Amino acid sequence: MKSVKHWISGALADGDPARTAELFDPATGEVSGHVALASAADVDAAVAAAVAAFPAWRDASLVKRAQVLFRFRELMHAHRDELAALISAEHGKVHSDALGEVARGLEVVEFACGIPHLLKGGFSEGVSTRVDSYSIRQPLGVVAGITPFNFPAMVPMWMFPIAIACGNAFVLKPSERDPSASLLMARLWQEAGLPDGVFNVVQGDKVAVDRLLAHPDVRGVSFVGSTPIAKYVYETGTAHGKRVQALGGAKNHMLVLPDADLDLVADSAVSAGFGSAGERCMAISVVLAVNPIGDELVQKIVERVDRLVIGPGDDPKSEMGPLVTAAHRDKVASYLDLGVEEGAKLVVDGRETPVLGGGKAAETPGFWLGPTVLDHVPVGSRTHTDEIFGPVLSIVRVGSYEEGLAVINGGVYGNGTAIFTNDGGAARRFQNEVEVGMVGINVPIPVPMAFYSFGGWKSSLFGDTHVHGTEGVHFYTRGKVVTSRWLDPSHGGVSLGFPTNS
C-alpha cells in the first residue's frame, strides 16, 4: 500500500511516525494506503524551509519567476492524466471530471505567468518640485493554503501559482482524504526549477491547521472549506495578526422563469447538480421552478437522471463516481428520509441507483449514492437550507420571480446562483438584485475565469479578498509608495517648515 508523506525543502519527509491516517478507495471502500499527519514540529520544519528560501525567491527577477511558471504549466499539462488518475483513485470522481479540474486549475497558472504585467506599479513624475512618487507591490513572505477534499488539484492552484509568482514562499496543507496530488505537483515544481523550500507540503489534520494559524512566520492564510471551519480559520488567523481569506460553504439556487428553455434547464440542472457527485461548492443544489413549469421541468430532469451511468472513476463509461468517505455518504443519504419527513416527495432515490459492476448503490461495496431528486421541498426546511454537499437536487416551487429572489436572498449563503430565462430585462434585474457573489445567466455554474476573482458573499466568505484574479495578486502582496528626490547643486539648505507642494 502507498504511503503519502510531507514535502519539505525539496524532498519527501516522513514526519512524526506516531501520526498517520488511512486512505481509502471510494469505489471499493478498501484501504489503499496511509498518509502522514503532521505534528506541530513538522509544520515548524516546513515553515522554516519556506523562511530560508523566501529572500532569494523574493529577489528573483519577475522574468525569472515567469519562466519557472511557464515550465511548471507545461509539466502539469504533460502529466495531467497521471494527476487525474491520482484524484480519481482517492476522491472517487470520474477521470474526465478530474481532467476538467486540472484544466481549470491550469488557467490560474497561465494567469500567473503574466506576473511581470500584474505587478506593474504607478509612477507620477514631479508631484512636487524635483520630487517623484511611485507605487510598488511586494510579497508578504511565507503564506499558507489549507484546501478541501473535493478539488485536490484545482483549489490549491487557485492559491499557490499567484502566491509564488508574487515572490512568496508557500506551505500547502491539503486534505488528508486525497493527498497524493499535492506531492506530484511538488515534484513538478522542482522539475520546473523552483528553488527548494519555496513550495512545501504538510499533510495533516487540525493539528497542522492550528499550527499554521498560530505560527509567527506565516504572514497570510488562504482557506476553502465549510462555513464553520472558514469562520474558525478567519477568526483564529486574524487573532494572530495574519492576513486571511477564508471561503466557506454554499447552497446555490437556480431560478427558472416560465419563458426559459426547459430542455436547456434540465440539462444544466443535472450537470450542475450531479457533476463530481455534487461535492462542490458551486453545485446547483436547489432549483426554484416558477409556476406553472414545475411538473414539466421535473419530468425532464428525471428523464435525464435515469440515463446517468454511475460507476468507478477509472471506468470510461462512468459519468458519476462514489462519494469520498463512508461517513460523508451516510450523512448525505440521511437527507433522503429527512426530506420526506419534512414534506418533500422523493422522486428519484439514489440508494436504488445501479452501479457499474455491482448492484444497487446501497448494496454495493464502496461509498455509493446515486443522483437523488426531491420535489416540493418546503422553503426553510433543513433539506432546503443545509449544505448537503452530495448528489441531492431539491426542487422548490415558487409563484413568481419576486418570491424566488426572496428565497435566494433570505439564505445565509451567497456563493453562486443562476437564472434561466429568455428575458434580458429579468436577467439584468436579477444580477442587480440578487445578494450573491457569482451569478450565472443561463449558465449553471458561474465559476469565473482565472483573470476574474472567485468568491461569495455573506457566510460564504470571511475576509475582504476573493481568490485568484487581481484580488489574488493583491492578497499575496503589500503596497508600498516611494517618494524620491534627487538633489541638484541648487539645493537651498535646511528648512524647518512643514513640507508643502510647490
C-alpha positions as CSV (number, residue, x, y, z in Angstrom):
1,M,0.0,0.0,0.0
2,K,1.1,3.5,-0.7
3,S,2.5,5.9,2.0
4,V,1.9,9.6,1.4
5,K,4.5,11.8,3.1
6,H,5.3,15.5,3.5
7,W,7.4,17.6,1.1
8,I,9.8,19.9,2.8
9,S,12.7,21.8,1.3
10,G,12.6,19.8,-1.9
11,A,12.4,16.3,-0.5
12,L,10.0,13.8,1.0
13,A,9.8,13.9,4.7
14,D,8.4,11.2,7.0
15,G,7.3,13.3,9.9
16,D,6.0,12.0,13.2
17,P,5.7,8.2,12.8
18,A,3.0,8.1,15.5
19,R,0.6,10.2,13.5
20,T,-0.9,8.6,10.4
21,A,-4.4,8.1,8.8
22,E,-5.8,5.6,6.4
23,L,-6.6,6.3,2.8
24,F,-9.5,4.6,1.0
25,D,-10.6,3.7,-2.5
26,P,-14.1,5.2,-2.5
27,A,-15.2,2.8,-5.3
28,T,-14.5,-0.3,-3.2
29,G,-14.3,1.0,0.4
30,E,-11.0,-0.7,0.8
31,V,-7.9,0.8,2.5
32,S,-5.5,1.9,-0.2
33,G,-2.7,3.4,1.9
34,H,-1.7,5.7,4.7
35,V,-1.0,9.4,4.9
36,A,1.3,11.1,7.4
37,L,-0.4,13.6,9.8
38,A,1.9,16.5,10.6
39,S,2.8,17.3,14.2
40,A,3.5,20.9,15.2
41,A,7.2,20.2,14.8
42,D,6.6,19.0,11.2
43,V,4.8,22.2,10.4
44,D,7.6,24.2,12.0
45,A,10.1,22.4,9.8
46,A,8.1,23.3,6.6
47,V,7.7,26.9,7.6
48,A,11.5,27.1,8.5
49,A,12.3,25.8,5.0
50,A,10.0,28.5,3.5
51,V,11.5,31.2,5.6
52,A,15.0,30.2,4.5
53,A,14.0,30.1,0.8
54,F,12.0,33.3,0.7
55,P,14.7,36.1,0.5
56,A,16.3,34.7,-2.6
57,W,13.0,34.0,-4.3
58,R,11.7,37.4,-3.4
59,D,14.8,38.9,-5.1
60,A,14.5,36.8,-8.2
61,S,13.5,38.9,-11.2
62,L,9.9,38.9,-12.4
63,V,11.1,37.3,-15.7
64,K,12.8,34.5,-13.8
65,R,9.7,33.8,-11.8
66,A,7.6,33.8,-15.0
67,Q,10.0,31.4,-16.7
68,V,9.6,28.9,-13.8
69,L,5.8,29.3,-14.0
70,F,5.8,28.6,-17.8
71,R,7.8,25.5,-17.3
72,F,5.5,24.3,-14.4
73,R,2.5,24.9,-16.7
74,E,4.0,22.7,-19.4
75,L,4.9,19.9,-17.0
76,M,1.4,20.0,-15.4
77,H,-0.2,19.7,-18.8
78,A,2.1,16.8,-19.8
79,H,1.3,15.0,-16.5
80,R,-2.5,15.8,-16.5
81,D,-3.6,12.2,-17.0
82,E,-1.4,11.0,-14.1
83,L,-2.7,13.7,-11.9
84,A,-6.3,13.0,-12.8
85,A,-5.8,9.3,-12.1
86,L,-4.5,10.1,-8.6
87,I,-7.5,12.3,-8.0
88,S,-10.0,9.6,-9.2
89,A,-8.3,6.9,-7.1
90,E,-8.6,8.9,-3.8
91,H,-11.6,11.2,-4.3
92,G,-13.7,9.0,-6.5
93,K,-14.7,11.4,-9.2
94,V,-14.6,10.1,-12.8
95,H,-11.5,10.6,-14.9
96,S,-13.0,13.2,-17.2
97,D,-14.1,15.3,-14.3
98,A,-10.7,15.1,-12.7
99,L,-9.1,16.2,-16.0
100,G,-11.5,19.1,-16.1
101,E,-10.4,20.1,-12.6
102,V,-6.8,20.1,-13.6
103,A,-7.6,22.2,-16.7
104,R,-9.4,24.8,-14.6
105,G,-6.5,25.0,-12.2
106,L,-4.0,25.4,-15.0
107,E,-5.9,28.5,-16.1
108,V,-4.7,30.2,-12.9
109,V,-1.2,29.1,-13.6
110,E,-1.5,30.7,-17.0
111,F,-2.8,33.9,-15.5
112,A,0.1,33.9,-13.0
113,C,2.6,33.6,-15.9
114,G,1.7,37.2,-16.6
115,I,3.2,38.4,-13.3
116,P,5.6,40.9,-14.9
117,H,2.5,42.8,-16.0
118,L,0.3,42.1,-13.0
119,L,2.9,43.7,-10.6
120,K,3.3,46.9,-12.6
121,G,3.0,49.9,-10.3
122,G,2.2,53.5,-11.0
123,F,4.6,56.4,-11.4
124,S,3.9,60.1,-11.1
125,E,6.7,62.5,-12.1
126,G,7.0,65.9,-10.5
127,V,4.5,65.6,-7.7
128,S,6.4,68.4,-6.1
129,T,9.5,70.3,-7.1
130,R,12.0,67.7,-8.3
131,V,10.0,65.0,-6.4
132,D,8.6,61.8,-7.9
133,S,6.3,59.2,-6.4
134,Y,5.7,55.7,-7.4
135,S,3.9,52.6,-6.1
136,I,5.2,49.0,-5.9
137,R,3.8,45.7,-4.6
138,Q,6.0,43.4,-2.6
139,P,5.4,39.8,-1.3
140,L,4.2,39.1,2.2
141,G,6.8,36.4,2.9
142,V,5.6,32.9,3.9
143,V,2.0,32.1,3.2
144,A,-0.1,29.0,3.6
145,G,-3.0,27.3,1.8
146,I,-5.5,25.0,3.5
147,T,-7.5,23.2,0.9
148,P,-10.5,20.8,0.8
149,F,-11.0,17.2,-0.4
150,N,-13.3,18.0,-3.3
151,F,-10.8,19.6,-5.6
152,P,-7.3,18.4,-4.5
153,A,-5.6,20.0,-7.6
154,M,-7.7,22.9,-8.7
155,V,-8.2,24.7,-5.3
156,P,-4.5,24.6,-4.4
157,M,-3.9,26.0,-7.9
158,W,-6.3,28.9,-7.1
159,M,-3.7,29.9,-4.5
160,F,0.0,28.9,-4.9
161,P,0.7,29.9,-8.5
162,I,-0.2,33.5,-7.7
163,A,1.5,33.5,-4.3
164,I,4.7,32.1,-5.7
165,A,4.6,34.3,-8.8
166,C,4.4,37.3,-6.4
167,G,7.6,36.2,-4.7
168,N,6.2,34.4,-1.6
169,A,7.2,31.0,-0.3
170,F,4.2,28.7,0.2
171,V,3.2,25.9,2.6
172,L,0.2,23.8,1.4
173,K,-1.9,21.7,3.8
174,P,-4.1,19.6,1.5
175,S,-7.0,17.4,2.6
176,E,-5.8,14.2,4.3
177,R,-8.5,12.3,2.3
178,D,-6.9,12.7,-1.1
179,P,-3.3,14.0,-0.6
180,S,-1.3,12.4,-3.4
181,A,-2.0,15.1,-6.0
182,S,-0.1,17.6,-3.8
183,L,3.1,15.5,-3.9
184,L,3.0,15.2,-7.7
185,M,2.6,19.0,-8.0
186,A,5.5,19.5,-5.6
187,R,7.8,17.3,-7.8
188,L,6.8,19.1,-10.9
189,W,7.6,22.5,-9.3
190,Q,11.0,21.2,-8.5
191,E,11.5,19.9,-12.1
192,A,10.4,23.3,-13.3
193,G,13.3,24.9,-11.5
194,L,11.5,26.3,-8.4
195,P,14.2,26.6,-5.6
196,D,13.8,24.1,-2.8
197,G,11.8,25.5,0.1
198,V,9.6,27.9,-1.9
199,F,6.9,25.2,-2.1
200,N,6.3,22.8,0.8
201,V,3.5,20.4,1.6
202,V,2.4,19.3,5.1
203,Q,-0.2,16.5,5.2
204,G,-2.4,16.6,8.2
205,D,-5.5,17.4,10.2
206,K,-6.5,20.1,12.7
207,V,-3.1,19.9,14.4
208,A,-1.4,21.2,11.3
209,V,-4.1,23.8,10.7
210,D,-3.8,25.2,14.2
211,R,0.0,25.4,14.0
212,L,-0.1,27.2,10.7
213,L,-2.7,29.7,12.0
214,A,-0.6,30.4,15.1
215,H,2.9,30.3,13.6
216,P,4.5,33.8,13.8
217,D,6.4,33.4,10.5
218,V,3.2,32.7,8.4
219,R,2.0,36.0,7.1
220,G,-1.1,35.0,5.3
221,V,-3.5,32.1,5.0
222,S,-5.9,31.1,2.3
223,F,-8.7,28.6,3.0
224,V,-11.5,26.8,1.2
225,G,-14.0,24.6,3.1
226,S,-17.1,24.6,5.1
227,T,-18.5,27.7,6.7
228,P,-17.9,26.7,10.3
229,I,-14.3,26.0,9.6
230,A,-13.9,29.0,7.4
231,K,-15.1,31.2,10.3
232,Y,-12.7,29.4,12.7
233,V,-9.8,29.9,10.3
234,Y,-10.5,33.6,9.8
235,E,-11.0,34.4,13.5
236,T,-8.0,32.4,14.6
237,G,-5.7,33.6,11.9
238,T,-6.6,37.2,12.2
239,A,-6.3,37.0,16.0
240,H,-2.6,36.0,15.4
241,G,-2.1,39.0,13.1
242,K,-2.4,37.2,9.8
243,R,-4.0,38.3,6.5
244,V,-6.7,35.7,5.9
245,Q,-9.1,34.9,3.1
246,A,-11.5,32.0,4.0
247,L,-14.1,30.8,1.6
248,G,-16.9,28.9,3.2
249,G,-19.9,26.8,2.2
250,A,-22.8,27.3,-0.2
251,K,-26.4,26.5,-1.1
252,N,-26.7,27.5,-4.7
253,H,-30.1,28.2,-6.2
254,M,-31.1,28.1,-9.9
255,L,-34.2,30.4,-10.6
256,V,-36.1,29.2,-13.6
257,L,-38.6,31.6,-15.2
258,P,-41.6,30.3,-17.2
259,D,-40.1,31.5,-20.5
260,A,-36.9,29.5,-20.1
261,D,-35.9,26.7,-22.5
262,L,-36.7,23.8,-20.2
263,D,-34.5,21.3,-22.1
264,L,-31.5,23.6,-21.5
265,V,-32.6,24.0,-17.9
266,A,-32.9,20.2,-17.3
267,D,-29.5,19.5,-18.9
268,S,-27.9,22.3,-16.9
269,A,-29.6,21.3,-13.6
270,V,-28.5,17.6,-13.9
271,S,-24.9,18.6,-15.0
272,A,-24.5,21.2,-12.2
273,G,-26.2,19.1,-9.5
274,F,-24.5,15.8,-10.0
275,G,-21.1,16.5,-11.5
276,S,-18.4,15.5,-9.1
277,A,-21.2,13.7,-7.2
278,G,-22.4,17.1,-6.0
279,E,-19.3,17.5,-3.9
280,R,-18.5,21.1,-5.0
281,C,-19.3,24.5,-3.5
282,M,-20.6,25.7,-6.9
283,A,-23.1,22.8,-7.4
284,I,-26.7,23.7,-8.1
285,S,-28.5,22.0,-5.2
286,V,-31.8,23.9,-5.4
287,V,-34.0,24.5,-8.5
288,L,-36.6,27.3,-7.9
289,A,-39.3,26.5,-10.5
290,V,-41.6,29.4,-11.1
291,N,-45.2,28.3,-11.7
292,P,-46.6,26.7,-13.9
293,I,-43.4,24.9,-15.2
294,G,-42.6,22.7,-12.2
295,D,-44.2,19.4,-13.3
296,E,-42.8,19.6,-16.8
297,L,-39.3,20.5,-15.6
298,V,-39.2,17.7,-13.0
299,Q,-40.2,15.2,-15.7
300,K,-37.4,16.4,-17.9
301,I,-34.9,16.2,-15.1
302,V,-35.9,12.7,-14.1
303,E,-35.6,11.5,-17.7
304,R,-32.0,12.7,-17.7
305,V,-31.1,11.4,-14.3
306,D,-32.4,7.9,-15.2
307,R,-29.9,7.8,-18.1
308,L,-26.9,8.6,-16.0
309,V,-24.2,5.9,-15.6
310,I,-22.8,5.5,-12.1
311,G,-19.5,3.7,-11.6
312,P,-15.8,3.7,-10.7
313,G,-13.9,6.8,-11.7
314,D,-11.4,4.8,-13.8
315,D,-14.2,3.2,-15.9
316,P,-14.6,5.3,-19.1
317,K,-18.3,4.5,-19.1
318,S,-18.9,6.1,-15.7
319,E,-20.4,9.6,-15.6
320,M,-20.6,9.9,-11.8
321,G,-18.4,8.2,-9.2
322,P,-18.8,7.5,-5.5
323,L,-18.6,9.9,-2.6
324,V,-15.4,10.5,-0.8
325,T,-15.9,8.6,2.5
326,A,-18.4,6.3,4.1
327,A,-19.2,8.8,6.8
328,H,-19.9,11.5,4.2
329,R,-22.0,9.1,2.1
330,D,-24.1,8.3,5.2
331,K,-24.6,11.9,6.1
332,V,-25.8,12.8,2.6
333,A,-28.1,9.8,2.4
334,S,-29.7,10.8,5.6
335,Y,-31.3,13.7,3.9
336,L,-33.4,11.5,1.7
337,D,-35.5,10.3,4.6
338,L,-35.3,13.7,6.3
339,G,-36.7,15.4,3.1
340,V,-39.7,13.1,3.1
341,E,-40.3,13.7,6.8
342,E,-40.2,17.4,6.1
343,G,-42.9,17.2,3.4
344,A,-40.9,16.7,0.2
345,K,-41.6,14.0,-2.4
346,L,-38.7,11.6,-3.2
347,V,-38.9,11.4,-7.0
348,V,-35.5,9.7,-7.6
349,D,-33.9,7.6,-4.8
350,G,-30.2,7.4,-5.2
351,R,-29.9,4.4,-3.0
352,E,-31.7,2.4,-5.7
353,T,-29.4,3.5,-8.5
354,P,-27.5,0.7,-10.2
355,V,-23.7,0.8,-10.1
356,L,-21.5,-0.5,-12.9
357,G,-20.1,-3.9,-11.9
358,G,-22.4,-4.0,-8.8
359,G,-25.9,-3.9,-7.7
360,K,-27.9,-1.1,-6.1
361,A,-25.9,1.8,-4.7
362,A,-27.0,1.0,-1.1
363,E,-25.9,-2.7,-1.5
364,T,-22.6,-2.2,-3.4
365,P,-19.2,-2.1,-1.6
366,G,-17.8,1.4,-1.7
367,F,-19.2,4.8,-0.8
368,W,-22.1,4.9,-3.3
369,L,-25.1,7.1,-3.5
370,G,-26.7,7.8,-6.9
371,P,-28.3,11.0,-8.0
372,T,-31.4,11.9,-6.0
373,V,-34.2,14.3,-6.8
374,L,-36.6,15.7,-4.1
375,D,-39.6,17.7,-5.3
376,H,-41.9,20.1,-3.5
377,V,-39.2,20.8,-0.9
378,P,-40.5,23.2,1.7
379,V,-38.8,26.6,1.9
380,G,-36.8,26.8,5.1
381,S,-36.7,23.1,5.7
382,R,-33.3,21.6,6.6
383,T,-33.3,19.8,3.2
384,H,-33.6,23.2,1.6
385,T,-31.2,25.2,3.7
386,D,-28.4,22.8,4.8
387,E,-25.3,22.4,2.6
388,I,-25.7,18.7,1.9
389,F,-22.7,18.5,-0.4
390,G,-23.7,15.5,-2.3
391,P,-25.9,14.3,-5.3
392,V,-29.2,15.6,-4.0
393,L,-31.2,18.0,-6.1
394,S,-34.1,19.8,-4.4
395,I,-37.0,21.3,-6.4
396,V,-38.8,24.2,-4.7
397,R,-41.9,25.6,-6.3
398,V,-42.4,29.4,-6.2
399,G,-45.1,31.6,-7.6
400,S,-43.1,34.4,-9.1
401,Y,-39.7,35.9,-9.8
402,E,-40.1,38.0,-6.7
403,E,-40.8,35.0,-4.5
404,G,-37.8,33.1,-5.9
405,L,-35.5,36.1,-5.4
406,A,-36.6,36.4,-1.8
407,V,-35.9,32.8,-1.2
408,I,-32.3,33.2,-2.5
409,N,-31.6,36.4,-0.7
410,G,-33.1,35.0,2.6
411,G,-30.4,32.3,2.8
412,V,-27.3,32.5,4.9
413,Y,-25.0,31.7,2.0
414,G,-24.2,33.8,-1.0
415,N,-21.7,31.9,-3.1
416,G,-23.2,31.2,-6.5
417,T,-26.6,31.4,-8.3
418,A,-28.1,31.2,-11.7
419,I,-31.2,32.4,-13.5
420,F,-32.6,30.8,-16.6
421,T,-34.7,33.0,-18.8
422,N,-35.0,34.4,-22.3
423,D,-36.0,37.8,-20.9
424,G,-33.0,40.1,-20.9
425,G,-34.7,42.6,-18.6
426,A,-35.4,40.0,-16.0
427,A,-31.8,38.8,-16.2
428,R,-30.4,42.3,-15.7
429,R,-32.8,42.9,-12.8
430,F,-31.7,39.6,-11.2
431,Q,-27.9,40.3,-11.5
432,N,-28.6,43.6,-9.8
433,E,-30.9,42.4,-7.0
434,V,-29.5,39.1,-6.0
435,E,-27.2,39.0,-2.9
436,V,-24.7,36.5,-4.2
437,G,-21.1,36.8,-5.3
438,M,-21.1,34.8,-8.5
439,V,-24.1,35.0,-10.9
440,G,-24.9,32.9,-14.0
441,I,-27.3,34.0,-16.7
442,N,-28.3,30.8,-18.5
443,V,-25.0,29.4,-17.1
444,P,-25.5,26.9,-14.2
445,I,-22.0,27.0,-12.6
446,P,-20.7,30.6,-13.0
447,V,-17.1,29.9,-11.9
448,P,-15.1,32.9,-13.1
449,M,-12.2,32.6,-15.5
450,A,-8.8,33.0,-13.8
451,F,-8.4,36.6,-14.7
452,Y,-11.5,37.4,-12.6
453,S,-11.7,36.5,-8.9
454,F,-13.7,33.7,-7.2
455,G,-15.7,34.2,-4.0
456,G,-19.1,34.7,-2.5
457,W,-21.0,37.0,-0.1
458,K,-22.4,36.6,3.4
459,S,-21.4,33.3,5.1
460,S,-19.7,32.1,2.0
461,L,-16.7,34.4,2.6
462,F,-14.7,35.6,5.6
463,G,-12.4,38.4,4.8
464,D,-12.4,41.1,2.1
465,T,-10.5,39.4,-0.7
466,H,-11.5,36.7,-3.2
467,V,-9.1,34.2,-4.7
468,H,-7.1,34.4,-7.9
469,G,-7.5,37.2,-10.5
470,T,-6.3,40.7,-9.5
471,E,-7.7,40.3,-5.9
472,G,-5.4,37.2,-5.5
473,V,-2.4,39.3,-6.5
474,H,-3.4,42.0,-4.0
475,F,-3.9,39.4,-1.3
476,Y,-0.4,38.0,-1.7
477,T,1.3,41.4,-1.8
478,R,1.6,44.6,0.2
479,G,1.5,48.0,-1.4
480,K,4.4,50.5,-0.9
481,V,4.6,54.1,-2.1
482,V,8.0,55.6,-2.6
483,T,8.6,59.4,-2.7
484,S,12.0,60.3,-4.0
485,R,14.0,63.5,-4.6
486,W,17.5,63.7,-6.1
487,L,19.1,67.0,-5.2
488,D,20.9,69.2,-7.7
489,P,23.5,71.8,-6.9
490,S,20.8,74.5,-6.3
491,H,19.7,72.8,-3.1
492,G,18.7,75.6,-0.7
493,G,19.8,74.2,2.7
494,V,18.0,73.5,5.9
495,S,14.3,74.2,6.3
496,L,12.2,73.5,9.4
497,G,8.9,74.4,7.9
498,F,6.1,71.9,7.2
499,P,6.7,70.3,3.8
500,T,4.3,71.6,1.2
501,N,3.9,71.2,-2.6
502,S,5.2,74.0,-4.8
